[in-house]
Amino acid sequence: MACAKGHPVPARQPVHVSVVIPVYNERSTIEEILACVRAVKLDKEIIVVDDGSTDGTRELLANLADRHKSASCEDIRIFFQDRNLGKGAALRRGFEEARGDIIIIQDADLEYDPENFHALIDPIERDKADVVYGSRFQGGPHRVLLFWHSVGNKFLTLLSNMFTDLNLSDVWTCHKAFRREVLQKVTLRENRFGFEQEITCKIAANGWRIFEIPISYYGRTYSEGKKITWKDGLRGFWCILRYSSRAMRPANAAGAEMKNNAPTGRAQLVATSRVPESSPAAPPD
C-alpha cells in the first residue's frame, strides 16, 4: 500500500489524532482497514499493535513496516507484542506510543467504519466532552445479526450503568475517543476485553464528561472471524464488580478541572503497559 498523497507526519512530532489498532489474526482484513483509516481526512497517525498473530498477519505487517520505512512514510507505526496477551494489553502498548491530542480506538476487522472518526472527535474538539463512545444502539445503520449477543451486551451495559451511575447505551463498543489527558490519568490493568468495562468504571470514578454518538456498525459472525465469547461476558461481569467500588461519579466532575491539572508525562501508562493479568490471554475482537 503506497503512502497517501500529502505531507506525511514527521516522526516524534505531535499530531492531532492517534488511531490505535490492536490486531490479532486479521490477515484477510488488515490491509483494507488500514487503507480505510488512511483515507479519512484528519491530521493523524496510525498505531498498529500486533498481538502475536499466527495467521500471517504479523509477516504482512512486518513487510508493510519495511515498505513504509523505505518510503519515509511516518503516518503508520507498527509494533509487535512478544506473545498474545489480549486486546487490553495491545491497547496499553498503543496508548503508550501515541502522540496525538485525541486518541481513537479502531478494531482491525471491518465491523467499525473509520468514517465515524469525525463524529467521535467533534464533541471533544468543541470542548463538550473528554470521552466519546460510539454507540451501536442509537439508530445508526448496522448489519442485523446475533440476537443473544446484543442481549448480553445490553445486560452488561445495564449492570455497568447501575454501578457507575452513567446512562450509556453501549459500554462494549470498540469506537471510543479520549482526550490524551484522560488516558494519562488512569492506570489500566485488564489484558482482555475487560478493558472496556475497566476504562468505563475509571472514567466514571474521575467524573470526566462523556458523550455518546450513533455510529454505523457492520458486525460479523463467528464464522467470519468474530472472537469475543461468553467467557468474555463473564469476565466483564467480574470487572464491573472489581472496578466499580470507586466508580460512582463524584459530585464535582473532574472534567471541568482536567485541563489545569493534566500531567505532562505518561508514567502510569508506561509503568503498567506490559504487566500481564492473571487471566489467560484473549485476542482482540
C-alpha positions as CSV (number, residue, x, y, z in Angstrom):
1,M,0.0,0.0,0.0
2,A,1.6,3.3,-1.1
3,C,1.8,6.3,1.1
4,A,-1.2,8.6,0.9
5,K,-0.8,11.8,-1.0
6,G,0.0,14.9,1.0
7,H,2.5,15.6,3.7
8,P,3.4,12.6,5.9
9,V,3.5,13.2,9.7
10,P,7.2,13.5,10.8
11,A,8.4,11.1,13.4
12,R,8.0,12.1,17.1
13,Q,6.1,15.2,16.2
14,P,2.7,15.9,17.9
15,V,-0.3,15.2,15.8
16,H,-4.0,15.9,16.4
17,V,-5.4,12.4,16.4
18,S,-3.8,9.0,17.1
19,V,-5.7,5.9,15.9
20,V,-4.7,2.8,17.9
21,I,-5.5,-0.5,16.2
22,P,-5.0,-3.8,18.1
23,V,-4.5,-6.7,15.7
24,Y,-4.7,-10.5,16.2
25,N,-5.1,-12.9,13.2
26,E,-6.7,-10.4,10.8
27,R,-4.8,-11.3,7.7
28,S,-7.8,-11.0,5.4
29,T,-8.9,-7.5,6.6
30,I,-5.8,-5.6,7.9
31,E,-4.8,-4.1,4.6
32,E,-8.3,-2.9,3.8
33,I,-8.9,-1.4,7.2
34,L,-5.6,0.4,7.1
35,A,-6.5,1.8,3.7
36,C,-9.9,3.0,5.0
37,V,-8.3,4.6,8.1
38,R,-5.7,6.4,5.9
39,A,-8.4,7.7,3.6
40,V,-10.1,9.6,6.5
41,K,-9.1,13.3,6.1
42,L,-7.6,14.1,9.6
43,D,-4.2,15.2,10.9
44,K,-3.5,11.7,12.3
45,E,-1.1,8.9,12.9
46,I,-2.0,5.2,12.9
47,I,-0.6,3.0,15.7
48,V,-0.9,-0.7,14.9
49,V,-0.1,-3.3,17.6
50,D,0.1,-6.9,16.5
51,D,-0.8,-9.1,19.5
52,G,1.2,-12.2,18.5
53,S,-0.7,-13.1,15.3
54,T,-0.2,-16.6,13.9
55,D,-2.1,-16.5,10.6
56,G,0.4,-14.4,8.5
57,T,-0.8,-11.0,9.8
58,R,2.5,-10.5,11.6
59,E,4.6,-11.1,8.5
60,L,2.3,-8.9,6.4
61,L,2.7,-6.1,8.9
62,A,6.5,-6.5,9.0
63,N,6.6,-6.2,5.2
64,L,4.4,-3.2,5.4
65,A,6.6,-1.6,8.0
66,D,9.7,-2.1,5.9
67,R,7.9,-0.5,2.9
68,H,6.8,2.5,4.8
69,K,10.3,2.9,6.3
70,S,11.9,2.8,2.9
71,A,9.4,5.3,1.6
72,S,10.0,7.7,4.6
73,C,6.3,7.5,5.3
74,E,5.6,8.0,9.0
75,D,1.8,8.1,9.2
76,I,1.7,4.4,10.2
77,R,3.8,3.0,13.0
78,I,3.7,-0.8,13.7
79,F,4.6,-2.5,17.0
80,F,4.8,-6.2,17.8
81,Q,4.0,-7.9,21.1
82,D,6.3,-10.8,22.0
83,R,3.2,-13.1,22.6
84,N,-0.5,-13.0,22.6
85,L,-1.7,-11.1,25.7
86,G,-5.1,-9.8,24.6
87,K,-6.8,-6.6,23.4
88,G,-6.3,-4.7,26.6
89,A,-2.6,-5.3,26.6
90,A,-2.3,-4.3,22.9
91,L,-4.2,-1.1,23.6
92,R,-2.0,-0.2,26.5
93,R,1.0,-0.5,24.2
94,G,-0.7,1.6,21.6
95,F,-1.6,4.3,24.1
96,E,2.0,4.4,25.3
97,E,3.2,5.0,21.8
98,A,0.5,7.5,20.8
99,R,1.4,11.2,20.3
100,G,-2.0,12.6,19.5
101,D,-4.1,15.1,21.5
102,I,-7.1,12.8,20.9
103,I,-6.8,9.0,20.8
104,I,-9.3,6.8,19.0
105,I,-9.6,3.0,19.2
106,Q,-10.3,1.2,15.9
107,D,-10.6,-2.6,15.5
108,A,-8.6,-4.4,12.8
109,D,-11.7,-6.1,11.3
110,L,-14.3,-4.3,9.1
111,E,-17.0,-4.0,11.7
112,Y,-16.4,-0.4,12.6
113,D,-16.3,2.3,9.9
114,P,-13.4,4.8,10.2
115,E,-15.7,7.4,8.7
116,N,-17.2,7.6,12.2
117,F,-14.0,9.4,13.3
118,H,-15.2,12.9,12.6
119,A,-18.3,12.4,14.7
120,L,-16.3,10.8,17.5
121,I,-13.9,13.7,17.9
122,D,-16.4,16.5,17.3
123,P,-17.6,16.8,21.0
124,I,-14.0,16.8,22.2
125,E,-13.0,19.5,19.7
126,R,-15.9,21.6,20.8
127,D,-14.9,21.1,24.4
128,K,-18.2,19.4,25.2
129,A,-16.6,16.1,26.2
130,D,-13.5,14.4,27.4
131,V,-14.5,10.9,26.3
132,V,-16.8,9.9,23.4
133,Y,-18.4,6.5,23.0
134,G,-19.7,5.4,19.6
135,S,-23.0,3.5,20.2
136,R,-24.2,0.7,18.0
137,F,-27.7,1.0,19.6
138,Q,-28.7,4.6,18.9
139,G,-30.1,4.3,15.4
140,G,-27.0,4.2,13.2
141,P,-27.0,1.9,10.2
142,H,-26.0,-1.6,11.2
143,R,-26.0,-5.2,10.0
144,V,-28.7,-7.3,11.7
145,L,-27.4,-10.5,13.4
146,L,-26.6,-12.3,16.7
147,F,-29.7,-11.6,18.9
148,W,-28.3,-13.1,22.1
149,H,-25.0,-11.3,21.6
150,S,-26.9,-8.0,21.7
151,V,-28.9,-9.1,24.7
152,G,-25.8,-9.9,26.6
153,N,-24.2,-6.6,25.6
154,K,-27.2,-4.6,26.8
155,F,-27.5,-6.6,30.0
156,L,-23.8,-5.9,30.9
157,T,-24.3,-2.2,29.9
158,L,-27.3,-2.0,32.2
159,L,-25.3,-3.5,35.1
160,S,-22.4,-1.2,34.4
161,N,-24.7,1.8,34.5
162,M,-26.2,0.7,37.8
163,F,-22.8,0.6,39.4
164,T,-21.3,3.7,37.7
165,D,-24.4,5.9,37.7
166,L,-24.0,6.5,33.9
167,N,-26.6,6.1,31.2
168,L,-24.5,4.7,28.4
169,S,-26.2,2.5,25.8
170,D,-23.1,0.6,24.7
171,V,-20.2,0.1,27.1
172,W,-18.7,-2.6,24.9
173,T,-18.3,-0.6,21.7
174,C,-14.9,-0.5,20.2
175,H,-15.2,3.0,18.9
176,K,-14.1,5.3,21.8
177,A,-12.2,8.6,21.7
178,F,-10.3,10.1,24.6
179,R,-8.5,13.3,25.3
180,R,-4.9,12.4,25.9
181,E,-5.1,13.6,29.5
182,V,-7.8,11.1,30.3
183,L,-5.6,8.1,29.4
184,Q,-2.6,9.7,31.2
185,K,-4.6,9.8,34.5
186,V,-5.7,6.2,34.6
187,T,-3.8,3.0,35.3
188,L,-5.1,0.2,33.1
189,R,-4.7,-3.5,34.0
190,E,-7.0,-5.6,32.0
191,N,-5.4,-7.6,29.3
192,R,-8.5,-8.9,27.6
193,F,-11.9,-7.5,26.6
194,G,-12.3,-6.5,30.3
195,F,-10.6,-3.3,29.2
196,E,-14.0,-1.9,28.0
197,Q,-15.5,-2.2,31.5
198,E,-12.4,-1.2,33.3
199,I,-11.9,2.1,31.4
200,T,-15.7,2.9,31.8
201,C,-15.5,2.5,35.6
202,K,-12.4,4.6,35.8
203,I,-13.8,7.3,33.6
204,A,-16.9,7.4,35.8
205,A,-14.8,7.5,39.0
206,N,-12.9,10.5,37.8
207,G,-16.1,12.4,36.7
208,W,-15.0,13.1,33.1
209,R,-17.5,14.4,30.6
210,I,-18.8,11.6,28.4
211,F,-20.7,11.8,25.1
212,E,-22.3,9.1,23.1
213,I,-22.9,9.4,19.3
214,P,-24.6,6.9,16.9
215,I,-22.3,5.0,14.6
216,S,-22.6,2.7,11.7
217,Y,-21.7,-0.9,12.5
218,Y,-21.2,-4.0,10.3
219,G,-21.0,-6.9,12.8
220,R,-19.6,-10.2,11.7
221,T,-20.4,-13.8,12.6
222,Y,-18.0,-16.2,14.4
223,S,-17.5,-18.0,11.1
224,E,-16.3,-14.6,9.7
225,G,-13.8,-14.2,12.5
226,K,-15.6,-12.7,15.5
227,K,-13.6,-13.5,18.6
228,I,-15.4,-12.3,21.7
229,T,-17.3,-15.2,23.6
230,W,-19.5,-15.8,26.6
231,K,-16.3,-16.2,28.7
232,D,-15.5,-12.5,28.0
233,G,-19.0,-11.7,29.1
234,L,-18.3,-13.4,32.5
235,R,-15.1,-11.5,32.7
236,G,-17.0,-8.3,32.0
237,F,-19.4,-9.0,34.9
238,W,-16.4,-9.6,37.2
239,C,-14.8,-6.4,36.0
240,I,-18.0,-4.5,36.9
241,L,-17.7,-5.7,40.5
242,R,-13.9,-5.3,40.6
243,Y,-13.6,-1.8,39.4
244,S,-17.0,-0.3,40.4
245,S,-16.3,0.1,44.1
246,R,-15.0,3.6,43.4
247,A,-16.7,4.2,40.1
248,M,-19.8,6.2,41.1
249,R,-19.5,9.7,39.6
250,P,-18.2,12.2,42.1
251,A,-20.3,15.3,42.9
252,N,-17.7,17.6,41.3
253,A,-16.7,16.3,37.9
254,A,-13.1,16.1,37.2
255,G,-13.5,17.1,33.6
256,A,-14.0,20.7,34.5
257,E,-10.6,21.0,36.1
258,M,-8.7,18.4,34.0
259,K,-7.0,20.9,31.7
260,N,-5.4,22.7,34.7
261,N,-4.3,19.6,36.4
262,A,-3.4,17.3,33.5
263,P,0.0,15.6,34.0
264,T,2.8,16.3,31.5
265,G,4.1,12.7,31.4
266,R,2.6,9.2,31.0
267,A,4.3,7.3,33.7
268,Q,1.2,5.4,34.8
269,L,0.6,4.0,31.4
270,V,4.2,3.2,30.8
271,A,4.6,1.5,34.2
272,T,1.7,-0.9,33.5
273,S,1.8,-1.3,29.7
274,R,3.3,-4.8,29.7
275,V,2.0,-6.2,33.0
276,P,0.0,-9.4,32.2
277,E,-3.2,-10.1,34.0
278,S,-3.6,-13.4,35.8
279,S,-6.4,-14.4,33.5
280,P,-5.4,-16.2,30.2
281,A,-4.8,-14.1,27.2
282,A,-7.5,-13.5,24.6
283,P,-7.4,-11.8,21.2
284,P,-9.0,-8.5,20.3
285,D,-12.5,-8.7,18.8
